Amino acid sequence: MLDESTKEQVKQYFERIKNPVQIQLFSGDHEKREELIEFLNDIVSLSSNLSLENSAAINDGLRFTILSEGKPTGIEFSGIPMGHEFTSLILAILQSGGNPIKLEEGILSTVSKLTESLHFETFISLDCHNCPEVVQTLNSFALVNPSITHNMIDGAMYPELVKEKNIQGVPAVFLNGKRFLSGKAEASIIFDKLFELYSVPETTEDTAGHSNPTEIYDVTVIGGGPSGVTAAVYSARKGLKTLVIADRLGGQVKDTLGIENIISLPYTTGPELTNVLSEQLNKNQIKKKENVRVLKIEPGKLKTIHLNTGERIVTKTVILSTGAKWRELNVPGEKEFVGKGVAYCPHCDGPFFKDKDVAVVGGGNSGVEAALDLSGIVKSVTLIEFGDKLNADKVLLDKVAESSNIKTLVKAQTTEIQTNAEKVTGLTYKDRSSEKSETIPLDGVFVQIGLVPNSSFVKDLVETNRFGEILVDEKCKTNVDGIFACGDVTNTPYKQIIIAMGEGAKAAISAFEYLLHAA
């Protein structure tokens, strides 16, 4: 089932397995069971430390679990984890076999202290590039805490279950049978949401063992997108002791499927560019703290950064490079039905709306691209724009004009997403020419109205404008000494990757000059 080149590559990874790992297949009948058995036999043939065994426990025939030296890890898969989830399986095997878990020590330490029995189920699509991060995070939680179990479920293999739970977007996570979260979520978000529900028992040791930090950094970059990585590399090359703190490396770029406007690089993808950024950090021996979130920054000659894991970082300068996130409509029905008809990623959730009627709100490049992507899957797309015209590139508008199932509405203000108790049923908008309200029957709404800066954690520290963008001067200085900012989180115009990189370099050089004069 696996081609020879894939087998050879995985075989090399499996040389790192230190402890015996068993894949235990539950019994049961399913039309894809033989395909799964063939797949698992291919996997276990790639290492002498792997074996496949059958369980007497009866299930649906597509469920298997992973054991480490005969002991349950809490990790289960329901389906054949190919596509984007192939990596999730390989990582689960490697980590069950004694390889380190790639999450911050502070997160793992805190999760390991939970005493409640927690069973997670994550419904995924093999085409979803946001799903693996959620699956891999919850697998890691299961590995460090025997009270936690996690089952990845391929929604395509369980359509009746998807319908029963009214899932219209992935990833969709359930905890002990109740919906826990929907849509893209970094490890820091999952961590925060989990600890909104459960508290850690009091211990005499400090959280993550970092209550009294002694290490002082010259530069701490908060954010791991193009501007943040550029700032970190330029800082390190100046001989400065540099740390990068990021909830996820790559930022919004990681979700971009095609990039054609970086000069000297004719074409790349978001994941490919993210890998290059990571390699450059490693090459320059820059320390990273990934999958964590900054709660606040205490200013002063030495700045103290507080993380959501309880850790504290002391640094001489800070470069804020936290980028931006999808802007929400903030209308009734939106937040309540994310994952049940409201979506932000057409690549991930589009297949759930095959042969259905959907709307895309937003007439810029991202909205028009989303409409074009969806038009090949859905029955119809209504493209809704608040302004007087669509504001996308001409080449995209030409494609929209040629499409037979894309309808365009301009001067239309979305006022409500209509729903019943279970799902989205339509969208109401106000015609800004006539002031009349109209309602379109729909099955789904994709929101593509731009980005909002990730600056809320410093809104009381540095000066921002009415959009929440951090105000900087021509040298990326904020109004606070020793704190700089760059990229999409700032008021710098034109949010482009290549511009963000240039601003990152500028911020690093400014921080270097500040340290020279402060010495």
N, C-alpha and C positions, 0 to 999 in steps of 0.2 A: 504493500500500500504506500509505503514511503519510497521515494526515489533514491537511487544510490548516492547521489551527492548529499542529500539531506541526511541519510544514514551515516555517512562518513563524518559529517560535521557534528552530529549529535554524539557519535561514538567518541569523538575527541573531548567533548564536554563531559561525558560520563566517566572519563578517566579520573575525574576529580571526586567521584563518589568514594567515601571512606568507609561507610557502614552498609551492611546489607539492607536493601529496600525491597519490599514485597508490594506488588499490585494485586489487590484482592477484588475479584469480580463477583458481584452478586448474581444469583440465578434469576431466571425469568425469561419471558418471551418478548421479543421485539424484532420487527422486520430488519433493523440495522444491527442486530446483535453479532452476526457473523462478521460483518464489516469491522465492528469494534474489536472483536477477538483477533482478527488479522492485524489490526492496527497495534494492539497491545503486544502481540507476539513480536511484531517488528521492533517495538520499543525495547522489550526485555532482552532481545537478541543482541543488543548493542553493548551490554555490560555483564560480566560474570557476577556482579553484585546485585543484579536485578532478577526477580522471578515473578511469575504470574501464577496465581492460585485461585481456586474457586471457593466461594463462600456458600454455606448451606442456606444462608438467609435469602428469602425470596423477595425480589424487587421487580422492577419493570424490564430487566434484561440489559439496560444501558448504563447502569450505575456501578461505579467502582471506587474503591478507596485506597489510600496509600498507607502502608505500615513501615515503620522504621525499626529494624531489628525485632520484628514480630509485634511491635507495640503500635496501637493506633496513633496517627498524627492528627486526626480530626479533619483531614482534607479529603473531600469526595468530588467526583465528577459524574454528572449525568449527561451523557452524550459522547461524541467523538471530538475531543478538543483539537481540532485542526484550525486552519486560518490563524487569526490573531491569538487564539487561545493555546496554540501549540507551545508557545513560549511559557505560558502559565504552567503547563504540565511539566515541561523540562525543568523549570525552576523549582517546582514543588518536589520533584524527584531529587534534584541536587541538594536542596536544603534539608530534605528528609534524610539524605545520605551523609549529613555532617558538614555541608558547606554553609558559610555564614549567610544570615538573612540580611538583605540590603535595605534595612530600615534603621532610622536613628535609634541609638541605644536608649535614649530617654523615652521614646514611644514604646519600645518593646518592654522596657522595665516596668512602665506603668500598666501596660496591658496584662503583663504576667501576674499582677497582683489582684486582678478581678476575681471574685469568688462565685459570681452567678453563673448558672449554666446558660450558655448563649449558643443558639443554633442559627447560623446565617445561611440564606439561600440567595444566590445571585443569578438572575436570569440574564442571559447574554445572547448576542448574535455573533456568529463567527466572523462576520464582516465588520464588526464594531471595533474601531481602534481606541475607543475610550474604555472598553470593558476590561481588558487585561489588568490595568492598574488597580481597579477595584478588586478583581479576583485575587491578584497576587498579594495585595495588602491584607485581605481577610485570611488568605492561606497562611500568611506570616503570623497573624494573630493566633490562629489555631496551633501553630507549631510551638509558640512560647507559652501557651496556656491550655492545659488539658481540659478545662471546662468549656472551651470554645470549639465548635465544629463549623465547617463551611462546605457547602455543596454548590459547585458551579453547574448551572442547568442551561443547556442549549435550548432556547425557546422554540426553535424550528422543529425540534424533536418532540416537543410537548405542547402542541397547539391547544389542546383542550384545557391544560393547566394554565396556559397563558390567557385564554379566554375567561376562565374561572376567576383568575386574579385580576382581570381587566388591565393587562399590561400592554401599553402602546408605545413603549420606548425602553431602551436599554442603555446602560445596565439598570436593572430594577432589583433592589436588595430588600429582602424580608428578614426580620429578626424575630425568632420564636413565633413565626406565623403572621406577624404584623409588618406592614410596609415600613421600612427603615429609611431608605432614600431612593431617589430616582435620578438618573442622568449621571453625567461625568462627575467624578469626585476624586480628588487627590487624597493621599493617605492622611494629610493633616485635617482635612474636612471630616473624614470617617472617624478619626481619632476624637476630634472635638464633639461630633454628634454622639458618639458612644458615651463620652463622659458627661454629656448633658443628662443622660439617662441613668448612669451608674457611677458611683463614687468609689474611690480606692480606699481601702482600710488604712487608718493612720499607722505609720511606722516611725521608728526612731531615726532611720536614715533619711537624708534629704532626697528629694525627687531627682532621680537620674544621677545623684552623686555630684552635682555641680553647683551647690548653693554658694560656695565660696571660691569663685574662680580666681586663679592666679595668673593665667595666660592673658596677655594683653596684645591685641592685634593693632597693626597700624591702620588697616583699612578693612572694614566689613561691608560687603556688598549684599544688600537684601534684594533678592530676585535673581532668577537664573535664565532669563531670556537673552536675546542677542545683545542688548545694551548692558545687562549685568555681567555677562561672561566677558564681553569686551573690556569693561571697566576692571574686572578682576585680572585679566591677562595683562593689561597695561600696567596695573598696580604691581603685580608680581615681577614684571620685567624691570620695574624701577627699583627692585630690591626690597619692596615693602612686604611685611608679614600680612598675608591676605586671607580672609575667610569669606566664603559664599554661603549665604543662608537662602534656601529656596523651598517653597512648598512642592515645586516640581521643576526639574531642569527642562529648559526649552520654552516654558510659558505658553502663550497662545500659539507660538510658532509650531509647537508640537502637534497641533490639531490641523495645520494647513497641509493639504494633500499635494498641491503643486505650487512651486515657487519658480518664477521665470524672470524676476526683475532684480536679481542681485548681479551687479556688473562683474564680469569675469567668470561667473558661474551660470551657464546658459539654462540649466534646469536642475532642481533638486526637490525633495519633499521635506515636510516638516520633521518627520522622524529622522531622516537622514541628516538634516542640518543639526538637529538636537544631538545626534551622536558625535558629529564633528565638534560641536561646542564642548561636549563632555570630554572628548579626547584632548582638546586644547587646555582645559583646566588641569587634567591629569599630567599632561606634558610639562606644564609649568609648576607642578607640585603644589597646587592650590588646594587648601583644605575646604571640604564641603560639608554642609549640614543640610541634607535633603529631607523632604516630607515633613518639615516642621513649619510652624507659623509664628511670626513675631506678634506679641501682644502689645508691647509698648517699648518706647525708648526713653531713657532718662538722659537729658542733656548734661553738659558740663565739659571740663577739659578732657576727662575720660567719660565716654558715653557707656551706659549700661543697657544692653538689649535683653528683654525678657521674652522667653519662648514659651509656647503652650505646653511644653514638656516639663516646665519648672526650671529649666536651665537658664543661666545668665551669662551673657557674653560681654566682656569689657573691651572697648576699642577706642582708638584715638579719633578716627573719622568714620563716617557712615556714608555710603552711597546708596540712595533709594532708587531701586530699579524694578519695581513690582508690577509694571505693565498695567494691563486693563483686562476686564472680563466682559462677557456679553451683557449688553444693556437690556433691561426688562421693560415690558410695556407698562407694568403697574396698573393693570385694569382687572376688574373682577373676573375670576375664572382662570387667571394665568397661573399663579403660584400653586393653587389648589389642585391643578390638573397637569402639572409637569409629569411626564411619563404616562399620562392617560389621555393623550391627544395634543398636549402642548410640548413642543420640542425646540431645541436650539441647534441641533446637529443633523442636517439632512443626510449626511453620509451614514451616520449610525442608525437613525430611526426611520429613514425613508422606506426601507423594505417592509416595515410594519403597515404601510399605507398603500400597498399594492392594489391597484384598481379602485382607489377611493378618491374622494374629492378633498383637496387640502388648500390652504392659503399660506402664502409667504408674506409676512409683514416687513417691508423695507425695500426700497427701490434703488439702493446703492449697488456696488459691485457684488458684495456678499449676498444680498437678497436676490439679485438677478441670477447669479451663479447657482444659488440654491434652487430657484425655480426651474432652471434648465436641467439641473441634476435630477430633480424630482419628476420632471415631465416624462422621463423615460420609464418611470415606475408606476406613477399614480394615474388615475383616470383624468383628473383635471387639476390645474393650479391656478389660483387667483392671486395675482401679484398686487399687493396693496401698498401704495405710497402716500404719505402725508402731504408732500409737496406737489408742485404743479406739474412735475415731470419726473421720469426715472433719471437717476443720476449715475448710471453705470457707463462703462466704456462702450464705444460705438460697436465694437466687434461683438459684445455681449447683447446689445440691443438688437442688432441685426439677427442674431440667432433667435431671440424672443419673437421677433416679427415673423420668422419662418416657422415657428412652432404652432401646431394646430390645437394644442390643448392648454395653452397659457393665455389667460385673460388678464388684462391690466386695468387697475382702478387707481387714478390719481386724485389728489385733493380729497383723500379719504382718511379720516381720523378714526382709528380703532378705539372703540369705547368699552367693549365687553366681549369676552369669549363665552359663548353659550354652552351650557353643559346640562346633562341630567345627573342622576346620582352616580353614574359610573364613568361617563366619558364625555368628550367634546362633541357637541352637536351643531355648532355654527359660530359665526362671528358677526358682531354688530358694529357698524361703522357709521360715522356722520359724514354725509356729503358736504364738504366745506363750501361748495358753491350754492347749494340750495338749503343747507342747514337741516335737511331731512335725515332721519335715521333709517338705515337699511340693514337687514339681516340676511346673511348668506348661509344656507345649510352646508355644513362641512363635517369631515371626520377628523381633521387635524389642522393645527396651526403651527407654523415654523416661524420663530421670531428672529429677524436678522436686521436689527436697527442700530447696529454699531456697538461701540464699547464704552465702558465706564471705568475710570481709573481706580486702581486698587490702592487707595490712599487713606481709607477710613481710620487705620490704626495710627496715623500721624496727623490727623486733622486738627488736633489741639496742640501740636508741636511746631509744625511748619505752616507757612502761609499757603493757602490754596485759593483758586478762583471759584466762581459759582458753579463750574462743572466738576469741581473736586480735583482738578489738575494741580499738581504742586508747582508753585511759581519759582522759576529759576532765572538767573541772569545769563549773559552770554558765555559764562564759564561754568555753568551748571551749579552755581551756588544757590542755596536756599537762604532764608532770612536768619538761620541759626548757624553760628560758627561751627565749622567742622562737619556740617551735614550737607551733602550734595545730592542731586537727583538727576536722572537721565531717562530717556526713552518715553514710552507711551503714557507713563504716569505723570508726566510733566506737561506744561503748557507749550512745549515745543510743537510747532505746527507740522502737519504732514506725517502721519503715523505710518512709517515705512520701515522695514527691517534695516535697510542700508543706512537710513538716517539714525535709527536707534543705535546702531553700532558706532557711528561717528560720535554721537552724544556720549556714549559709554567711554570712549577713548578720551574725550574732552573732560569728563567728570573725573577720571582717574588722574589725569595730568594736573587738574585743579587741586585734587586732594594731595598730590605729591608736593605741589607748591605750598599749600597750607602747612603741611608738616615741616617743610624746610624752614618756614618763617616762625613756626611755633617752637622749634627746637631751641 
